[in-house]
Every structure is written in C-alpha cells, then in structure tokens.
Amino acid sequence: MKYLITGANGQLGKELQKLLSERQLNFVAFDSHQLDITDKEKVMSIFEQENPDVVFHAAAYTKVDLAEDEGRSQNWQVNVEGTKNIADAVKKYNANLVAVSTDYVFDGMNLGEYKEDDPVNPQNAYGRAKLAGELAINESGANAYIVRTSWVFGEFGNNFVYTMQRLAESHSKLTVVNDQMGRPTWTRTLAEFMLHLIETKSEYGIYQLSNDNTATWYEFAQEILKATSVEVTPVTSVEFPQKAYRPEHSVMSLEKAKSTGFEIPTWQDALKKFLQPLI
C-alpha cells in the first residue's frame, strides 16, 4: 500500500508524515513547489510516476480573511481547481482519496449539531471554495472520503495555541472572543482518523471529525493558558472585526465518525497531550 500526501509543508501534511513514519507505512509527500495541484498536467504526471493506492489531500489555501479580496483567485484555484485535479487523478489511477474540508460550509446559525447531510450555506469565500471542492470530488466519481474539520491546532505551523502562548509571553492580560462556539481539533487526532477510514475500509462519503466537547475561543484560550498567570477576559466578536464572516455556532456532529469505531478524545485531553512535551 502506497500513500501520497499533498500539502507536505502544512500543519496537517507534516502530522500525516509523522504518523505514517511511526507506523512504518510507505508514502511520498509533496509540497506546493514539488506538486502544484493547480497544474493538471503536473498532477497527472506525478500520479503516473508514483501510482499511489491512497491520497491524503491536505493541500489547501487557508488564509480565510485574504480569501475575501486579494487572495480570492488563489483561494479558488487551490481549493476548487486543485482539488478537482487531485480527484480526477485519483479516479484515473483507481486510488482512494481522503480530502479535508471545513465547518465553514455551514452558516453557523444552527444551535444544535450539524450533521453531514444538513443543508450547507457557506457565508465566506473560503467556505464557498471548500464546498465547491467537495462537489468537485463527488462529481469526479473517485472513491473518496471528505473529512470536515474545525479549529485545527498541532505541532507544526501557525495555530491558535501557539498564538496564545506567544501573546502570553508579553501580555499579562488577553481578550478573546466568547460568542463563537465550535470544536477544537488536534492534527494528530485528525491524521489518525484519516488513516483509520482507509484501514477499516469505511463507507465512502462525508465525515466530520474534531475532538469531542465544545468550546468558545475564550474557553479554549483559558485552557491553553491555565498554567500561566495571564488573565484571559471574554469579549464579543464585534470588538474584533474581521474581513471574513466567522460562524457563531459551528458545532459538527461526530456520531458518524464514532460509528466507524474510532475513539475521539476530548479537546481538553488532546490539548493536554499536545502541550505535555512543550512544558
């Protein structure tokens, strides 16, 4: 079994490489310089050369605010056209695809939990592009898993945990929004679930995977900094205006993921495990 990873330099791409290395699985990983997913000829050439059995598609444009204006074109090219190219190659070379999507395909108005087949209604450019990427995968006819996730943090790259820790070094007080609720996701949990879908030959389709339990960004920050003396104060998102709309309540149901036999740790336990080596 040979795995191919796109987005090798991203925080999920690096986590996937670490996991597959630990499991001693055969894989190749390409960053955006080695494999420009928006170049269809290049994608097909790499697939012909590598002939992978499984593709973990972790390449993405993730600058949510820039996607509203100066990054709008790149957002669409990478998240839609690039994803279409990968899906078409997966279909042609008869591989399995595990692609990552986002909670931003929903509008965040639902006070309950979003299920996989609930109506989608993205409210920002990034969410619209990721949804179009999902549709491109479905239209390709490839054997595919689409995994929607949210609030990703991990060892590699920039994320909310590192931002809070960095700010805590120079501030005794921090203000964090308390009116957006979701589920934090450790890249390790996400990577393990992606591999689990393949190893258990789960049914193809859309899944949602974050760590269990919910939080606001304020509650998440409190937990990150609880071993410090930094005072964290809740504020409303009105006090932190951003270009792109952020869902107020993007809590996705994890029941389908759990039904595959995958055990999902709480975000509190995941965060604790992640922070352990850093202390």
C-alpha positions in Angstrom: 0.0 0.0 0.0 1.5 3.3 -1.1 0.3 6.7 0.3 0.7 10.1 -1.3 0.4 13.3 0.7 -0.3 16.7 -0.8 0.4 19.9 1.2 3.5 18.3 2.8 4.7 21.5 4.5 1.3 22.3 6.1 0.5 21.5 9.7 -1.7 18.5 8.7 0.7 17.4 6.0 3.6 17.2 8.4 1.4 15.5 11.0 0.4 12.8 8.4 4.1 12.3 7.5 5.0 11.8 11.2 2.1 9.3 11.7 2.9 7.3 8.6 6.6 7.2 9.5 5.8 6.0 13.0 3.6 3.2 11.6 6.3 2.4 9.0 4.0 2.8 6.1 5.2 3.5 2.6 4.5 7.1 1.5 5.6 10.0 -0.6 4.8 13.7 0.3 4.8 16.7 -2.0 4.8 20.4 -1.1 3.4 23.1 -3.4 6.8 23.6 -5.1 7.1 19.9 -5.9 3.5 19.5 -6.8 1.4 22.5 -7.9 -2.0 21.0 -7.6 -3.5 23.7 -9.9 -1.4 22.3 -12.8 -3.4 19.4 -14.1 -0.5 18.1 -16.3 1.9 18.1 -13.3 -0.7 16.3 -11.2 -1.3 13.5 -13.7 2.5 13.2 -14.3 3.2 12.7 -10.6 0.3 10.2 -10.3 1.7 8.2 -13.3 5.1 8.2 -11.7 4.0 7.3 -8.1 0.9 5.3 -8.8 -0.4 5.7 -5.2 -3.1 3.5 -3.6 -4.3 6.2 -1.2 -4.1 10.0 -1.5 -4.3 12.2 1.7 -5.2 15.6 0.2 -4.0 18.1 2.8 -3.0 20.9 0.4 -5.3 24.0 0.8 -5.4 27.8 0.8 -6.3 28.6 4.4 -6.0 32.4 4.6 -9.7 32.9 5.4 -9.6 36.8 5.5 -7.3 37.2 2.5 -9.7 34.9 0.5 -12.2 37.8 0.7 -10.2 40.1 -1.5 -6.5 39.8 -2.7 -6.4 36.0 -2.1 -9.8 35.3 -3.8 -8.3 34.0 -7.0 -5.7 31.8 -5.3 -8.3 30.5 -2.8 -10.5 29.3 -5.8 -7.6 27.9 -7.8 -6.2 25.8 -4.9 -9.3 24.8 -3.1 -11.5 24.1 -6.1 -9.4 23.7 -9.3 -6.6 22.0 -7.4 -8.9 19.7 -5.6 -10.7 18.8 -8.9 -7.3 17.9 -10.4 -6.4 15.6 -7.5 -9.8 14.0 -7.6 -9.7 13.4 -11.3 -6.2 11.8 -11.0 -7.4 9.6 -8.1 -10.2 8.4 -10.3 -8.0 7.8 -13.3 -5.4 5.8 -11.3 -8.0 4.0 -9.3 -6.8 5.2 -5.9 -8.7 6.1 -2.7 -8.9 9.8 -1.7 -9.1 11.3 1.8 -9.7 15.0 1.4 -10.1 17.7 4.1 -12.9 20.2 4.2 -14.2 22.7 6.8 -17.1 23.6 9.1 -17.3 26.8 7.2 -19.5 25.1 4.6 -22.3 25.7 7.2 -23.6 29.2 8.1 -23.3 28.8 11.9 -26.9 29.6 12.6 -27.8 26.2 13.9 -27.8 26.0 17.7 -27.7 22.2 17.5 -25.1 20.0 15.9 -24.6 20.0 12.1 -24.9 16.5 10.6 -23.1 15.5 7.4 -26.3 15.7 5.3 -27.6 19.0 6.7 -28.1 21.9 4.2 -24.9 23.8 3.5 -24.8 27.6 3.3 -21.2 29.0 3.4 -21.0 32.7 4.3 -17.4 33.5 3.4 -15.2 33.0 0.3 -13.1 30.3 1.9 -16.2 28.2 2.8 -17.7 28.6 -0.7 -14.5 27.4 -2.3 -14.1 24.4 0.1 -17.8 23.5 -0.6 -17.1 23.7 -4.4 -14.1 21.4 -3.8 -16.4 18.9 -2.1 -18.7 19.0 -5.1 -15.8 18.5 -7.5 -14.7 15.4 -5.6 -18.2 14.0 -5.8 -18.5 14.8 -9.5 -15.2 13.1 -10.3 -16.6 9.7 -9.3 -13.4 9.0 -7.3 -13.5 6.6 -4.3 -13.4 9.4 -1.7 -13.7 10.3 1.9 -14.3 14.0 2.7 -13.5 14.9 6.2 -14.8 18.2 7.5 -12.9 19.6 10.5 -12.6 22.9 12.5 -10.3 24.9 14.8 -7.2 23.0 13.9 -4.1 23.1 16.2 -1.0 21.0 16.3 2.8 20.7 16.5 3.5 22.2 13.1 2.7 25.6 11.6 0.8 28.6 13.0 -2.3 28.0 15.0 -4.4 29.4 17.9 -2.5 27.5 20.6 0.9 28.9 19.6 -0.6 32.4 19.1 -2.0 32.4 22.7 1.3 31.2 24.1 3.3 33.8 22.2 1.0 36.6 23.3 1.1 35.4 26.9 4.9 36.0 26.9 4.5 39.7 26.5 1.0 40.4 28.0 -0.4 40.0 31.5 -4.0 40.3 30.1 -5.6 39.0 27.0 -9.0 39.4 25.5 -10.6 36.6 23.5 -14.0 36.3 21.8 -16.6 34.4 23.7 -19.5 34.3 21.2 -18.2 31.8 18.7 -18.6 28.2 19.6 -17.1 25.1 17.9 -14.9 22.1 18.4 -11.1 22.3 18.5 -9.2 19.7 16.5 -5.7 18.3 17.2 -3.9 17.4 13.9 -2.9 14.1 15.5 -6.5 13.1 16.0 -7.4 14.2 12.5 -4.5 12.3 10.9 -5.3 9.2 12.9 -8.9 9.3 11.7 -7.9 9.8 8.1 -5.8 6.6 8.3 -8.5 4.8 10.2 -11.0 5.4 7.4 -8.6 3.6 5.0 -7.6 0.8 7.3 -11.2 -0.1 8.3 -12.4 0.3 4.7 -15.2 2.5 6.0 -18.0 3.5 3.6 -17.0 6.4 1.2 -18.7 9.7 1.8 -18.6 12.8 4.0 -17.5 12.6 7.7 -16.9 15.2 10.4 -14.0 15.0 12.7 -13.0 17.2 15.6 -12.1 16.5 19.2 -15.1 15.8 21.4 -16.7 18.5 23.6 -17.3 22.1 22.6 -15.8 25.4 23.5 -15.7 29.1 22.7 -12.4 30.7 21.7 -12.3 32.2 25.2 -12.7 28.8 26.9 -10.1 27.3 24.6 -7.7 30.1 25.4 -8.4 29.7 29.2 -7.4 26.0 29.0 -4.3 26.8 26.9 -3.1 29.3 29.4 -4.3 27.8 32.7 -0.8 27.0 33.9 0.2 30.7 33.5 -0.7 33.9 35.4 -2.1 35.6 32.4 -5.7 36.9 32.8 -8.0 36.0 30.0 -11.1 38.2 29.5 -14.1 37.4 27.3 -15.2 39.9 24.7 -17.7 39.9 21.8 -16.6 39.4 18.2 -17.8 43.0 17.5 -14.7 44.1 19.3 -12.5 42.0 16.9 -13.8 42.8 13.4 -12.5 40.6 10.6 -13.0 40.7 6.9 -14.4 37.2 6.6 -17.6 36.1 8.4 -17.0 33.6 11.2 -19.8 31.2 12.2 -21.3 31.8 15.6 -22.1 28.2 16.3 -20.3 25.7 14.1 -20.6 22.5 16.2 -20.5 19.5 13.9 -21.9 16.1 14.9 -19.2 13.4 15.5 -21.6 10.5 15.6 -20.8 9.2 12.0 -17.1 9.2 12.8 -17.7 7.4 16.1 -19.8 4.8 14.3 -16.7 3.7 12.4 -15.2 2.5 15.7 -12.8 5.5 16.0 -12.4 6.7 19.6 -12.3 10.5 19.7 -10.5 12.1 22.7 -12.0 15.3 24.2 -10.3 18.5 23.0 -9.2 19.0 26.7 -7.4 15.7 26.7 -5.9 16.3 23.2 -4.6 19.7 24.2 -3.1 18.3 27.4 -1.3 15.6 25.4 -0.1 18.1 22.8 1.2 20.5 25.5 3.0 17.9 27.5 6.2 17.8 25.5 6.2 21.7 25.4 6.2 22.1 29.2 
